[in-house]
Amino acid sequence: MKPELKPLHEITQDATRILCKEIGVVNTIRFLNQFTTGQGNYTEERRQMFDDMSLDDIVSEIKQMRNKKEKKRKDKEAKKIARKDGEKSSFDDMIAYVDENGNITSEPVDPG
């Protein structure tokens, strides 16, 4: 007995219908999005992007990005610790004043 060969579009419709029934529409869409094809020509784009860079240049740029990211993470952690240790700002630190020229200042303006 020879199996029935359906056209690919019918198989896709059947599979989509079954997935929707079994796992729901949202999860079906999430699942199917894994298999969609991208756009463009990655090889050509990569050539254009890195054509004027040596391997050392690329590695150096990666290290700079990693260092910047690590510094940002450490700064964020330091701020978190400072907040936790009780460095509380007062309401007075949050108030801003506007002088007669429309400039924002942290000092009260004499209304005189």
C-alpha positions in Angstrom: 0.0 0.0 0.0 1.4 3.4 -1.1 0.9 6.3 1.3 -1.1 9.3 0.0 1.2 12.2 -0.8 -0.5 15.5 -0.1 0.6 18.8 -1.5 2.9 20.7 0.9 0.4 23.5 1.4 -2.2 21.0 2.6 0.2 19.4 5.0 1.1 22.8 6.4 -2.6 23.6 6.9 -3.3 20.3 8.6 -0.3 20.6 10.9 -1.2 24.2 11.8 -4.8 23.2 12.5 -3.6 20.3 14.8 -1.1 22.5 16.6 -3.7 25.2 17.2 -6.1 22.6 18.7 -3.5 20.9 20.8 -1.3 23.8 22.1 -3.3 26.9 21.3 -2.9 29.7 18.8 -0.3 31.7 20.6 2.0 28.8 21.2 1.5 27.6 17.6 2.7 31.0 16.3 5.7 31.0 18.7 6.6 27.5 17.5 6.2 28.3 13.8 8.2 31.5 14.1 11.3 29.4 14.9 11.3 28.1 11.3 10.7 31.3 9.3 13.4 32.3 7.0 15.2 35.6 7.4 15.8 38.2 4.8 18.9 39.4 3.1 22.3 37.9 2.3 24.2 37.4 5.6 27.4 36.5 3.9 27.4 39.7 1.8 26.4 41.8 4.7 29.1 40.4 6.8 31.7 41.1 4.1 30.5 44.7 3.9 30.5 45.1 7.6 34.0 43.7 8.3 35.7 44.3 5.0 38.0 47.1 6.3 38.7 45.4 9.6 41.4 42.9 10.6 40.8 40.0 12.9 42.7 41.9 15.6 40.4 45.0 15.1 37.3 42.8 15.5 38.7 41.1 18.6 39.6 44.5 20.1 36.1 45.8 19.4 34.5 42.8 21.1 36.8 43.2 24.2 35.9 46.9 24.4 32.1 46.1 24.2 32.5 43.4 26.9 34.5 45.8 29.2 31.9 48.5 28.7 29.1 46.1 29.5 31.0 44.8 32.6 31.6 48.4 33.8 27.9 49.2 33.4 27.0 46.1 35.4 29.4 47.0 38.2 28.1 50.6 38.3 24.6 49.3 38.6 25.5 46.9 41.4 27.3 49.7 43.2 24.2 51.9 43.0 22.1 49.1 44.3 24.4 48.5 47.3 24.5 52.3 48.0 20.7 52.4 48.0 20.5 49.4 50.2 23.1 50.9 52.7 20.8 53.8 53.4 21.9 56.6 51.1 18.5 58.1 50.9 17.8 61.3 49.0 15.6 63.8 50.7 12.7 65.6 49.2 14.7 68.8 49.1 17.2 67.1 46.7 14.4 66.5 44.3 13.0 70.0 44.1 14.0 72.3 41.2 13.4 76.0 40.9 12.9 78.2 37.8 14.6 81.6 37.8 13.3 84.8 36.1 15.1 83.8 32.9 13.4 80.4 32.8 16.5 78.5 33.8 16.2 75.5 36.1 18.2 75.7 39.3 18.5 73.8 42.6 18.6 77.0 44.6 15.5 78.9 45.7 14.9 82.1 43.7 14.3 85.4 45.5 10.8 86.5 44.3 11.7 90.1 44.9 
